[in-house]
Amino acid sequence: MLTITSYPSPDAEGLLQGIASRRPGVDPRLEQQVLEILHAVRKDGDKALVRYTRTFDAPDLDASHLTVSREEIREACRAVDAGFLDILRRAVSNIEGFHREQLRSSYFMTKPDGTFLGQRISPVSAAGLYIPGGKGGETPLISSVLMNGVPARLAGVKDIALATPPRRDGSIDPHLLAAAEEVGVTRIHRMGSAWAVAALAYGTESVPRVDVVVGPGNAYVTLAKKMVSGEVGIDLLAGPSEILIIADENANPDYLAADLLSQAEHDPMASGVLITPSRKVAEQTVQCLERQLNRLPRKTIARESLDRYGAVFLVEDLDTAASLAGRIAPEHLELQVRDPWSLVGKIEHAGAVFLGENTPEAVGDYFAGPNHVLPTAGTARFASALGVEAFLKRTSVISYSRKALERDAEAVVRLAELEGLHAHAASVRIRLEDPR
């Protein structure tokens, strides 16, 4: 389990470097497998999708069932209970309310010489949401449907495709189908892993191609998204989950332990870090971790995660804690201190910040409103949460008058000729030579 390490010290520095630089290794054989899958789907279309799906998910699936029917979606909406639908709609309302503020407007400007400049904001035509099946489709990732689907709908995307692996009998959990209907998904395809990403990116007979692919997944999905990037837009190349908690002497060790485990249970590569100036809090949290861990169904995964990438750093003060947090740039950062508002301004890098003991990371995962698709593995230094902008395009609009062209022509010609692009220069000169 976790040991308490004082910072600064050589041991602490080594541990910090190991956590900050952790990356899942990429097996060249895995890369080759994904590349072969992409090529197969691009070449064989539906035949490849059916072949892979029969091998790994649903043995009896045929091409006619790659797309979920409207009747199946209607049946799913009738099958789920009213309590679930109420929770679903409340969550959607929260997510919509937060993301609506991200919408941008086109803008235009005119100048006295007749120049007209502007930027037009428009949605992509089609977006693909990849939603993992989770334990053979038995644990549907409803929250991923909401966090990926709501921003796409708000952006104005007309064609929102959802891809998810079917259960062994070819069905999809009705809760997931109901969530997709609630957020405005327009088509749902039974397909998973790298072949689903390939179908969304390249298109097949049954799966029209999209412009943007978003959503979480395993190593196959992540590699596939990386490889099709450029053919389509993507959101993030998400790595293993991570949480960092800054706590003072007022923090509740049971809360701290529970929140560390909330991420540790995801994956053996997940990371859970506590930074505190209180030795008492540090020691009590380690004790609480052991007690709570033994009650978890996924305790083996959580223990491996904490053994490999967990840490408790004992620091001099909260300013030092904030500085250390910036070096790690965590996906989730909790400030369980007496006055979190005084500390939040000192946080340089984090995917999302959760303030106070009443704000566990889980409320952000499911319900609060901000997106839970966040930068991991230190990429919060330059990347941001998924938002509406992932589904929008910016198009520049330019119109010159004759007066404006004559004014700027010499400068444009000079710059073009300095770059050796003489046809560029000529395209300006020919207009100046026109006597009109």
PyMOL commands that set and color helices and strands:
alter all, ss='L'
color gray80, all
select helices_A, chain A and resi 10-20+28-44+46-56+63-65+70-79+82-100+142-155+174-183+193-202+219-228+253-264+279-293+299-309+318-328+341-344+361-366+379-381+388-391+402-418+422-432
alter helices_A, ss='H'
color red, helices_A
select strands_A, chain A and resi 4-6+107-110+116-123+126-130+159-164+187-190+212-214+233-234+242-247+271-276+310-314+332-336+352-355+392-399
alter strands_A, ss='S'
color yellow, strands_A
deselect
rebuild
show_as cartoon
